[in-house]
């Protein structure tokens, strides 16, 4: 044994030095003014309306920009939009002008300074009263409704077309007119939404007659929302003023047409963007001038501003192009308005971004290039960092302590806004029984995973939100590790031990395959520990590892798996989980990848999107968190502590202070993370190359 140690340890060290030298040479790059970022997952594509993985988003964030972003304190901030204003139009409908005038007088009598009320011409046989409000939401509109008398009841209908063609049909029906119809909207190629007034039964008959008159034989008309006696339409609006002088990286001016096109592309069924749920409540997007955009919504949508943090894509390059054309010509060759542009992408090796000379926030960025290096495993990534070939590293939990105690490095640690989970494919009969899913949760020792995989740097997850989110419910407790209770639940569900010790039911063995992406040691180890724990209660688990792109495109996006290990990284301020959990989002390429279906959760998801009141949002978010956690569509594992490391003083930040001056400071951790000012990072040894004549306020960390 001693001989083995004497011989083996030097050989191991020699091997490590050899590996380090090999990758040092392989990863060697021009260090002059180039930032190098290491990653284990390669970007899937760089079209931001299609990509869903973190690796793609990290790269895209330097190439593309959005109308809005957040500042270091997570407050909304303009990016491509110079300014914005929210308002709301609330509409009532009456059978006579006299009734509308009486209602207008009543409303004017109770309105405060600044609000306007107008009576407009007849709409489909009804007179319309419009009330303009300075803030969106339902509360004040409901207060106004309290003084309005004689308004017609409203109903909302969905027409499902078997043969598609909703947009063309909408145009014909709008032109032709349907008695009582006040608003039309084509949600997709086979869905048509229409709002009507008056008697619901009579309106449905008029709508069906109009469809028959257009020769639509296969159309299902269903009442999607009666409004519960609602007598008004609340229609929020956001007015954006865009920055002038912004150019796409090919020199073409950025305008409101690009914003309109981005919206249209997201809503296009042929594009199949997973971002579509963020925009389905929009009624229309208007471009009154090249630098103005007006967005009108069909109903209140509280996360409206958050949704416009969606990167904008160029109309002049993509309009009229098929998804196949985009895949071949744009997704790996993007053109944005951001500080960096793609220079080279070598699959499974690196992506090189170079400074955009047309950047509207010139003279930045300070770095000539940013290189994202795709590395095969955590050991290689650590060696690349320690040999100076990678400037930043998301530290593995086992290494945090050693780096924290080493004064050569600077660490940035905070509770992450992400969680890891095991997703059960609810389309598989094996996971259809809630008792089985609860048994699986209690058979797996999550606290042990936190101890041994995260080295204690994390907390057990209790569902869809993370503890630092202001709407997180801390009172919800995780299911305990209890193999005995798990066995009892499995027996109750009819699973009994077979001759080989594996549970059986109706001749079927309780055996399934769990998949995850290779290169991620924590996820691989989760699968291994899960395999061991479930074997103790009589369940057989097989493990398969896939390269990231294959894992994502062939299995996760297509729902082709039994169970999988993955994680979600979430915006800290966004309580809208519609894309991930609503039953309508369970199709291919959508984000409800496990196929979760719950009428109760659907109702909360739909309602919370319309709520602006902070207290009510917290109450609904808590109910949603509890509902989904109790259903256990995922085995919610843990929320890790996020830690990144860089060589001490390797970079500083010289950023605009939005008042004509500059702030020069160390890289520091903010509420929005340590990398929020990445475009303004510079190497101190190249400080002399920064533009002269800057008015600088120099700050140091306390």
Secondary structure as GFF3:
##gff-version 3
##sequence-region A 1 702
A	DSSP	alpha_helix	2	27	.	.	.	ID=ss1
A	DSSP	beta_strand	34	39	.	.	.	ID=ss2
A	DSSP	alpha_helix	54	63	.	.	.	ID=ss3
A	DSSP	beta_strand	68	70	.	.	.	ID=ss4
A	DSSP	beta_strand	76	78	.	.	.	ID=ss5
A	DSSP	beta_strand	81	94	.	.	.	ID=ss6
A	DSSP	alpha_helix	97	110	.	.	.	ID=ss7
A	DSSP	beta_strand	116	123	.	.	.	ID=ss8
A	DSSP	beta_strand	126	133	.	.	.	ID=ss9
A	DSSP	alpha_helix	139	145	.	.	.	ID=ss10
A	DSSP	beta_strand	154	161	.	.	.	ID=ss11
A	DSSP	alpha_helix	166	176	.	.	.	ID=ss12
A	DSSP	beta_strand	181	188	.	.	.	ID=ss13
A	DSSP	beta_strand	191	197	.	.	.	ID=ss14
A	DSSP	alpha_helix	200	213	.	.	.	ID=ss15
A	DSSP	beta_strand	219	225	.	.	.	ID=ss16
A	DSSP	beta_strand	233	242	.	.	.	ID=ss17
A	DSSP	alpha_helix	256	267	.	.	.	ID=ss18
A	DSSP	three_ten_helix	276	278	.	.	.	ID=ss19
A	DSSP	beta_strand	282	289	.	.	.	ID=ss20
A	DSSP	beta_strand	292	297	.	.	.	ID=ss21
A	DSSP	alpha_helix	304	307	.	.	.	ID=ss22
A	DSSP	alpha_helix	315	318	.	.	.	ID=ss23
A	DSSP	alpha_helix	323	329	.	.	.	ID=ss24
A	DSSP	beta_strand	340	346	.	.	.	ID=ss25
A	DSSP	beta_strand	350	355	.	.	.	ID=ss26
A	DSSP	beta_strand	369	374	.	.	.	ID=ss27
A	DSSP	alpha_helix	378	386	.	.	.	ID=ss28
A	DSSP	beta_strand	392	394	.	.	.	ID=ss29
A	DSSP	three_ten_helix	397	399	.	.	.	ID=ss30
A	DSSP	alpha_helix	400	404	.	.	.	ID=ss31
A	DSSP	beta_strand	409	415	.	.	.	ID=ss32
A	DSSP	beta_strand	418	424	.	.	.	ID=ss33
A	DSSP	three_ten_helix	429	431	.	.	.	ID=ss34
A	DSSP	alpha_helix	434	443	.	.	.	ID=ss35
A	DSSP	alpha_helix	446	452	.	.	.	ID=ss36
A	DSSP	beta_strand	458	460	.	.	.	ID=ss37
A	DSSP	alpha_helix	483	492	.	.	.	ID=ss38
A	DSSP	beta_strand	496	497	.	.	.	ID=ss39
A	DSSP	beta_strand	503	505	.	.	.	ID=ss40
A	DSSP	beta_strand	508	509	.	.	.	ID=ss41
A	DSSP	beta_strand	511	517	.	.	.	ID=ss42
A	DSSP	alpha_helix	521	535	.	.	.	ID=ss43
A	DSSP	beta_strand	540	546	.	.	.	ID=ss44
A	DSSP	alpha_helix	548	550	.	.	.	ID=ss45
A	DSSP	pi_helix	551	556	.	.	.	ID=ss46
A	DSSP	beta_strand	563	569	.	.	.	ID=ss47
A	DSSP	alpha_helix	578	581	.	.	.	ID=ss48
A	DSSP	three_ten_helix	583	585	.	.	.	ID=ss49
A	DSSP	alpha_helix	599	608	.	.	.	ID=ss50
A	DSSP	alpha_helix	614	631	.	.	.	ID=ss51
A	DSSP	beta_strand	634	647	.	.	.	ID=ss52
A	DSSP	beta_strand	652	656	.	.	.	ID=ss53
A	DSSP	beta_strand	662	666	.	.	.	ID=ss54
A	DSSP	three_ten_helix	678	680	.	.	.	ID=ss55
A	DSSP	beta_strand	681	682	.	.	.	ID=ss56
A	DSSP	three_ten_helix	684	689	.	.	.	ID=ss57
A	DSSP	beta_strand	696	698	.	.	.	ID=ss58
###
